[in-house]
Amino acid sequence: MKNKIVSLILIMLIFILNSSISCYAVNEPNIIADAAILIDSSSEKILYSKNATEKMYPASTTKILTAILVIENCNLEDIVTVPYEAISSIPSGYSVAALQAGEQCTVNQLLQMMLVYSANDAANVLAYHVSSSLEAFSTLMNNKISELGLKNTHFVNPSGMHDKNHYTTAYDLAIIMKYCMKNSTFRSLETLKYCTIPATNKYEERVFNTTNELLRYDNRDVASNYYYKYAIAGKTGYTTPAKNCLVSVSNKDNLELICVVLSAGLYPDNLSARFIDTKSIFNYGYDNFTIRKLREKNAVATEIEINNATKETKCLNLQLTQDITALISKNDLDTEFTSEIEVEPNLLAPIAQNQIVGKIKYNIDGIEYSSDLIASHSVEPSSSFSLIIQIILVIFILYLLYKLLTNSNNNKKKKHKIKKKRK
């Protein structure tokens, strides 16, 4: 009896240990933001979402689209003279860098003030510089939104100042941020924790600190320490109707994630939900997902036989041109994923070494991961096969000549008969 009890206990312990080893946390984060999303910046795979396609007000997160349009349409060292019209229309209470009419700054300096300090006047000045008016720049913004295939976003100004017709979704903002982060200039600007603006014709040197507290290290052990060591970029936003907003990017172990939280209020003790919720969502992503290498570059995916090749070269290995890495749940670390291999139809010699002859694909959770397949060596046509082909060609040509001669003779005979009848 004692032996049975001991055995039962051991079995239970083994089961518990195996469960703890193979199963990872899956509990979704408990957040108070009205809308949020977490995506993989490489594949756009959605790892977490809450009301992600609901139309919301973006506030100053709008400025990421403004920034990328400026970067794509301007020289960063161009000198911009601040027009009065650009700064006179900003209501009190909105964040500004206190730019003055006639002040001269570079495009790069204005971008820093806009992205780091969220200066609305800098956003307007840049819009005037690119398009000569806020309305024309808004058209440029909406054209880019259409190019990105986004259906639930419409912007009417470059800064995110509140307007009932200025809206987006958490999903759309994540896709916009993904597009922006592909640009190295944008990426470098978004990682700044502060910016120093040299003296201009109107001001002495100015220093602006980032509004994104995920990036600001605070060594005090306080509840309001929002620093997140994996965060690499982000843009805040706030208006009364939009509440607190944040679009941010983090990178841990080469897994880059994009998180958006919209309409986030406050936790007890006036703690900002946009930072707390974002950290919870990022942690959920890294706790539950990882990058796994499925196949390595130069690995042999399959071997095929080329029918018309020489005996020495007819067996051909198809090799991967690159590593295939996939974002997977940590519960699938040991899962054997099935690949699909496509080889070009009617493949015949000659084939050059490294010639692309097919593709290998994995489909995981609706995301395709793939690599081209290349020939491991040159494949030469068989001489006997070539001789057969030549003989067939000769016979075919002779047959055509025969048909032509036959048709010609038949036509002559018909003409001769017709002449006889006429006589």
Secondary structure, 3 states (H helix, E strand, C coil): CHHHHHHHHHHHHHHHHHHHHHCCCCCCCCCCCCEEEEEECCCCCEEEEECCCCCECCHHHHHHHHHHHHHHHCCCCCEEECCHHHHHCCCCCCCCCCCCCCCEEEHHHHHHHHHHHCCHHHHHHHHHHHHCCHHHHHHHHHHHHHHCCCCCCECCCCCCCCCCCCEECHHHHHHHHHHHHCCHHHHHHHCCCEEEECCCCCCCCEEEECCCCCCCCCCCCCCCCCCCCCEEEEEEEEECCCEEEEEEEEEECCEEEEEEEEEECEEHHHEEHHHHHHHHHHHHHHHHEEEEEEECCCCEEEEEECCCECCCCCEEEEEECCCEEEEEEHHHCCCCCCEEEEECCCCCCCECCCCEEEEEEEEECCEEEEEEEEECCCECECHHHHHHHHHHHHHHHHHHHHHHHHHHHHHHHHHHHHHHHHC
